[in-house]
């Protein structure tokens, strides 16, 4: 029965510390202006022709990027931050807009002039998917998106005066090549991440959480080109004769943009919860204890953090001291308890150290100094002393009167009393 009760009281405890925080979901979303309302004028061509064509182009190109990742924080060597891209969640889209004005210049049969004869707009879209984070040494280190699109052909005519008729037809194509390559992830106040799964070391805060601000940095390599092919004709209808002049088709091959630049995406802010442990005392003196009897101490382990405190409890020193249980398990904003016992086997001084190895990154190792003296004869009772040994709770919240029994009874009844009653695993909520 004793064994069953002991198992029941310790069910669900962890014997090892968990040196990691909760995984944080990261979304990187950015709108990037690859070409920002660029104005380009071709001038009139062909030179010296009775009919010349000129184009004015206003173009812009925008890219949208979206990708998902997970951020992990581990220790105990140091607070180590790592990002891992989620396969198949990357998305790159391009949107291109172009406004085109067509103008003519003519000089035929003594008639000259210059006019705008057409204005129209074109849009083009393309998209592709990829595997984040595109960083060096990732499975995929870059994503490319290219297109070569034939635009709708159009024709128009214009008569600046009654005897002149100008006709023009135009075909056009728009092409673009864009590549995005990951460079690094910058972290405010810490190292940069230069590959998927790489480690950045963060400073340990004196707080129950750590705030992180990270910015993904990429390298754009992009170009945008348009090819315009006009086929113009001009006719002059005079009283004595009619003449038409046809200008051979020719290409305007125009590079609207060609750029390579590094861009830091908008920062992503996220929070890792951390454990924050404290103990009720760093030292305890059991005083005088009758040989072969046991004195007990209920030691409080508090967690005012946002993450579970877990770890182990051990004793180094005289075998007269024991600790139970051998683990620490304090959920967020709660109090856990350990029972430390002192059973001297002979008269004289005793000492030991209780060592708590936990997942608190601020103080992964905590030591509590223990001391006590074994005496052969019953200590003389004080004014308020009944002669019994007390089970003390450091911190003053709970003090249970437990008679010191002979060693033949062992520690089990005392430990069950101390642990299975509310002294063990009680919770205390902090305002």
C-alpha positions in Angstrom: 0.0 0.0 0.0 2.8 2.4 0.8 4.3 1.9 -2.6 1.0 2.5 -4.4 0.4 5.7 -2.4 3.9 6.9 -3.2 3.4 6.3 -6.9 0.0 8.1 -6.8 1.5 11.2 -5.2 4.3 11.5 -7.8 2.3 10.7 -10.9 2.9 13.0 -13.8 6.3 14.3 -12.4 9.2 14.8 -14.8 12.6 13.6 -13.8 14.5 15.7 -16.4 14.4 19.4 -17.2 12.9 20.5 -20.5 15.4 23.0 -21.9 13.2 24.6 -24.6 10.4 27.2 -24.8 7.2 26.9 -26.8 7.7 26.9 -30.6 6.6 30.2 -32.1 4.9 30.4 -35.5 6.4 33.0 -37.8 4.9 34.5 -40.9 7.1 36.7 -43.2 5.0 38.8 -45.5 6.4 41.6 -47.6 5.3 43.9 -50.4 8.4 45.1 -52.4 8.6 47.8 -55.1 10.9 46.4 -57.7 10.2 49.2 -60.1 8.5 52.3 -58.8 6.7 54.3 -61.5 9.6 54.6 -63.9 9.1 57.0 -66.9 10.8 56.1 -70.2 10.7 58.0 -73.5 11.9 56.5 -76.8 12.1 59.6 -78.9 10.9 59.6 -82.5 12.1 56.8 -84.8 13.1 56.2 -87.5 15.1 59.4 -87.9 14.5 61.3 -91.2 11.4 59.3 -92.1 8.3 61.2 -93.3 6.5 59.4 -90.5 8.2 58.7 -87.1 6.7 57.0 -84.1 7.5 57.8 -80.4 6.4 56.1 -77.2 6.2 57.3 -73.6 6.1 54.4 -71.1 5.3 54.7 -67.4 5.8 51.3 -65.7 5.8 49.9 -62.2 6.4 46.4 -60.8 5.5 45.1 -57.4 6.4 41.7 -55.7 4.6 40.0 -52.9 6.4 37.5 -50.7 4.9 35.2 -48.0 6.5 32.3 -46.2 6.0 30.4 -42.9 8.6 29.3 -40.4 8.9 28.1 -36.8 11.2 29.7 -34.3 12.7 27.6 -31.5 14.5 28.7 -28.3 16.7 26.1 -26.5 19.3 26.1 -23.8 21.0 25.4 -21.2 24.4 26.3 -22.6 22.9 29.6 -23.8 19.6 30.9 -25.1 19.8 29.6 -28.6 17.4 30.9 -31.3 16.8 28.9 -34.5 14.4 29.3 -37.4 13.1 26.4 -39.5 11.2 27.0 -42.8 8.0 25.1 -43.3 8.2 23.2 -46.6 5.9 24.3 -49.4 4.6 27.5 -47.7 6.6 30.1 -49.7 4.8 32.2 -52.3 6.2 34.8 -54.7 3.9 36.9 -56.9 4.7 39.7 -59.4 2.3 42.4 -60.6 3.4 44.7 -63.5 1.5 47.7 -64.7 2.4 49.7 -67.9 0.9 52.9 -69.3 1.8 53.5 -73.0 1.3 56.7 -74.9 1.9 56.6 -78.7 2.8 59.8 -80.6 3.5 60.6 -84.2 5.6 63.1 -86.1 5.1 63.6 -89.8 6.6 65.7 -92.6 5.0 65.0 -96.0 4.0 67.1 -99.0 4.8 70.2 -97.1 2.6 69.3 -94.1 4.3 68.8 -90.7 3.0 68.0 -87.3 3.3 66.1 -84.0 0.4 64.5 -82.2 -0.4 62.0 -79.4 -2.7 59.5 -81.1 -3.2 56.7 -78.5 -3.0 56.0 -74.7 -3.6 52.6 -73.1 -2.7 50.5 -70.1 -1.5 46.9 -69.7 -1.2 44.7 -66.6 0.6 41.4 -66.1 0.6 38.9 -63.2 2.7 35.8 -62.4 3.3 33.7 -59.3 5.1 30.6 -58.0 5.7 28.7 -54.8 8.9 27.6 -53.0 10.3 26.1 -49.8 11.4 28.7 -47.2 13.6 30.1 -45.9 15.9 30.4 -49.0 18.9 30.9 -46.7 22.4 29.7 -47.5 22.7 25.9 -47.0 19.0 25.5 -47.1 17.5 22.9 -49.4 16.3 25.7 -51.7 18.4 28.9 -51.6 16.6 31.0 -54.1 13.3 31.3 -56.1 13.0 32.6 -59.6 10.0 33.8 -61.6 10.1 34.6 -65.3 7.5 35.4 -68.0 7.4 36.6 -71.6 3.9 37.7 -72.4 2.5 38.8 -75.7 0.3 41.9 -75.2 -2.9 42.5 -77.2 -2.1 44.1 -80.6 -3.9 47.3 -81.5 -4.5 49.5 -84.5 -5.5 53.2 -84.7 -5.8 55.9 -87.3 -5.6 59.6 -87.2 -6.4 62.5 -89.6 -4.7 65.7 -88.4 -6.2 67.5 -91.5 -8.6 66.4 -94.1 -6.0 65.5 -96.8 -3.8 63.4 -94.4 -4.7 60.0 -93.1 -2.3 58.2 -90.7 -2.7 54.6 -89.7 -0.6 52.5 -87.3 -0.7 49.0 -85.8 1.4 47.9 -82.9 2.4 44.5 -81.5 4.0 44.3 -78.1 5.6 41.8 -75.6 6.5 42.2 -72.0 9.1 40.1 -70.3 10.5 39.9 -66.8 13.1 37.8 -64.9 13.1 38.0 -61.1 15.2 36.1 -58.5 14.9 36.3 -54.7 17.7 34.8 -52.6 17.8 34.6 -48.8 20.8 36.3 -47.2 20.2 36.1 -43.4 17.8 36.7 -40.5 18.8 39.7 -38.4 17.9 39.6 -34.7 17.8 42.8 -32.7 20.6 42.8 -30.1 21.9 39.3 -31.2 23.6 37.4 -33.9 22.2 36.9 -37.4 20.9 33.6 -38.6 22.7 32.7 -41.9 21.2 29.3 -42.6 18.1 27.3 -41.9 18.5 25.8 -38.5 21.5 28.0 -37.6 21.8 29.3 -34.0 21.8 32.9 -32.7 22.7 33.4 -29.1 20.4 35.7 -27.1 21.0 37.4 -23.8 19.2 35.8 -20.9 16.6 38.3 -19.5 15.8 38.8 -15.9 12.1 38.2 -16.7 9.5 35.5 -17.3 9.7 35.9 -21.0 12.0 37.1 -23.8 10.9 39.4 -26.6 12.5 38.8 -29.9 12.4 41.0 -33.1 13.7 39.4 -36.3 14.0 40.6 -39.9 14.5 38.4 -42.9 16.9 39.8 -45.4 16.8 38.9 -49.1 18.7 39.8 -52.3 16.6 40.8 -55.3 17.9 40.4 -58.9 15.3 41.7 -61.4 14.8 43.1 -64.9 11.8 44.2 -66.9 11.8 44.6 -70.7 9.2 45.6 -73.3 9.4 45.1 -77.1 7.2 47.4 -79.3 6.8 46.8 -83.0 4.9 49.5 -84.8 3.8 49.4 -88.5 2.9 52.9 -89.6 1.4 54.3 -92.9 0.6 57.8 -94.0 -1.5 58.8 -97.0 -1.9 62.2 -98.6 -4.9 62.8 -100.8 -4.4 66.0 -102.9 -6.4 67.3 -105.9 -3.8 66.3 -108.5 -2.4 63.2 -106.8 -2.7 60.8 -103.9 0.4 59.3 -102.2 0.9 56.8 -99.4 4.1 56.2 -97.6 4.7 53.0 -95.6 7.4 52.8 -93.0 8.8 49.3 -92.6 8.2 47.5 -89.3 10.9 47.9 -86.7 11.4 47.0 -83.0 11.8 49.2 -80.0 13.6 46.9 -77.5 13.4 48.7 -74.2 15.0 47.8 -70.9 12.7 49.4 -68.4 14.7 48.3 -65.3 17.6 46.1 -64.3 18.5 46.1 -60.6 20.1 44.0 -57.9 19.6 45.1 -54.3 19.4 43.8 -50.7 16.2 44.4 -48.8 15.4 43.9 -45.1 11.8 42.8 -44.8 9.5 44.2 -42.1 10.5 42.8 -38.6 8.6 40.1 -37.0 8.0 40.4 -33.2 7.4 37.3 -31.0 7.7 36.2 -27.4 9.2 33.1 -25.8 7.8 32.2 -22.3 10.5 31.2 -19.8 10.5 29.6 -16.4 11.5 31.7 -13.4 12.3 29.7 -10.3 13.0 30.8 -6.7 13.4 28.9 -3.4 12.3 29.9 0.0 15.8 29.9 1.5 19.4 29.4 0.5 20.4 27.9 3.8 18.7 26.0 6.7 20.0 24.8 10.1 18.1 21.9 11.6 19.7 22.8 15.0 20.0 20.0 17.5 18.4 16.7 16.6 18.3 13.6 18.8 20.4 10.7 17.3 18.4 8.2 15.3 15.3 10.5 15.0 14.3 12.5 12.0 13.7 16.2 11.5 12.0 17.4 8.4 11.9 20.6 6.3 9.4 21.4 3.7 11.2 23.5 1.1 9.2 25.7 -1.2 10.2 26.0 -4.9 8.2 28.8 -6.6 7.7 29.5 -10.3 6.7 33.0 -11.2 7.5 32.4 -14.8 5.3 31.6 -17.8 6.8 28.2 -18.5 7.0 25.0 -16.4 9.9 24.7 -14.0 11.3 21.1 -14.1 14.5 19.5 -13.0 16.2 17.3 -10.4 17.0 17.5 -6.7 20.1 15.9 -5.3 22.1 16.0 -2.0 25.8 16.1 -1.7 27.3 15.7 1.8 26.6 13.8 5.0 24.3 10.8 4.5 22.2 12.0 7.4 20.4 14.3 5.0 17.9 13.1 2.4 15.6 14.9 -0.1 12.3 13.7 -1.5 11.2 13.6 -4.3 14.3 13.7 -6.5 12.6 16.0 -9.0 11.2 19.5 -9.3 7.9 20.2 -11.1 6.3 23.6 -10.7 3.8 24.8 -13.4 3.6 28.5 -14.3 2.7 30.7 -11.3 2.6 27.9 -8.8 4.6 26.5 -5.8 6.1 23.1 -5.6 7.5 21.4 -2.5 10.5 19.3 -1.5 10.9 17.5 1.9 14.4 17.5 3.3 15.1 15.2 6.2 17.9 15.1 8.8 18.5 11.8 10.7 21.8 11.9 12.6 23.4 8.5 13.4 25.8 9.8 16.0 26.4 12.9 18.0 28.2 15.8 16.2 27.9 18.4 13.4 26.5 17.5 10.0 26.3 19.4 6.7 25.3 18.9 3.1 24.1 20.8 0.0 20.8 20.4 -1.8 21.4 21.0 -5.5 18.5 21.8 -7.8 19.3 21.4 -11.5 16.4 23.0 -13.4 15.4 24.5 -16.7 15.5 28.1 -15.4 18.0 29.8 -17.8 18.8 32.5 -15.3 20.0 30.1 -12.7 20.1 26.5 -13.9 21.8 25.4 -10.7 20.6 26.4 -7.2 22.2 25.3 -4.0 20.7 25.2 -0.5 23.2 24.8 2.4 22.1 22.4 5.1 23.5 22.0 8.6 22.5 20.3 11.9 23.9 18.7 15.0 23.2 15.3 16.4 22.8 15.0 20.2 22.7 11.9 22.4 20.2 13.3 24.9 16.8 14.9 24.4 17.3 18.7 23.9 15.8 20.7 26.7 12.4 22.1 25.7 12.0 25.8 25.5 9.0 27.8 26.7 7.0 26.9 23.6 8.6 23.6 22.9 6.7 20.3 23.5 9.7 18.2 22.8 8.5 17.2 19.3 10.4 17.8 16.1 8.6 20.2 13.8 8.1 19.9 10.0 8.9 23.5 9.0 8.0 25.2 5.8 10.5 27.9 4.9 8.6 30.9 3.9 6.2 30.7 6.8 3.1 29.6 5.0 2.7 26.0 6.4 4.0 24.5 9.6 2.9 20.9 10.3 3.5 19.5 13.8 4.9 16.0 13.2 6.3 14.0 16.1 9.8 12.8 15.5 9.7 9.0 15.3 12.4 6.4 15.7 14.3 5.5 12.6 12.7 2.0 12.6 9.6 3.7 11.1 11.6 5.0 8.3 10.8 8.2 6.3 7.8 6.9 4.4 5.0 7.9 6.7 6.5 11.3 7.2 7.0 11.8 3.5 3.5 10.7 2.7 2.1 13.1 5.2 4.3 15.9 3.8 3.6 15.2 0.2 0.2 13.7 -0.2 -1.4 16.4 1.9 -1.7 19.9 0.5 1.8 20.7 1.5 3.0 19.0 -1.7 1.8 20.3 -5.1 -0.3 23.2 -3.8 -0.6 26.1 -6.1 -0.3 29.8 -5.4 -1.5 32.3 -8.0 0.3 35.6 -8.2 -1.4 38.8 -8.8 
